[in-house]
Amino acid sequence: MTAQATTADKGHDRGGKSKGIIIIDILILITAIEALYYAFFINTDEQVMWAAAIAALTALLIFLGIKLSKRNGMKRKTEPIAKLVLLDEEGERMKEWYINGETSLLIGKSSGRSEVDIDLSDAEYASIISPQHAVLNYAQGAWYVEDLDSRNGVGLRKFNRSAVTRLDNEQPYRLDAGDLLLIANTRLLVK
């Protein structure tokens, strides 16, 4: 079983913005250009010109600051993934699995009939974890996770985000260092 490099969210561009957000950004830019045109070419009040210049400079500095912080955040995310860490309710480490050199890892619960690579039989919510819940695949230099049509699903909270995305069945989602996987209610930190 191999993973393919696909984007995690449909309707998003490579930067992760939805088409609706891009349209709103364009409308804000057009409005700002019109306001600056008015302030410098139609208006004759010097105070309005100064206020517009200060507002434009402030907006430019904020924009550049956000872009720079996102770029630094992206560098953080591209760290190589070395292990998965099982977390308890307080966020304390319970167990770790080193995944360097692996290409495919099955997540679930081992039994007499089948064995998994990431065994969550000892997890607090083991009763709601499927025997073959999810799979991790390493392809094209990155790790991907797929829900294997589990009963209670797989969630993914990307690094530095608060929202959890419920994964579609058998659809690969790219993982980055710092992401949090939710196997049913069991939390696995990607490090």
Protein Blocks (a to p, Z undefined) as FASTA:
>chain_A
ZZddddfbghiafkopafklmmmmmmmmmmmmmmmmmmmmmpmcfklmmmmmmmmmmmmm
mmmmmmmmmmmmmmmmmpccfbdcdddfkopafbdcdfehiabdcdddddfkbccfbdck
lpmklmmpcfblbccddeehiacdddehiakopadddehiabdcdddehiacdddehiac
dehjaccddZZ
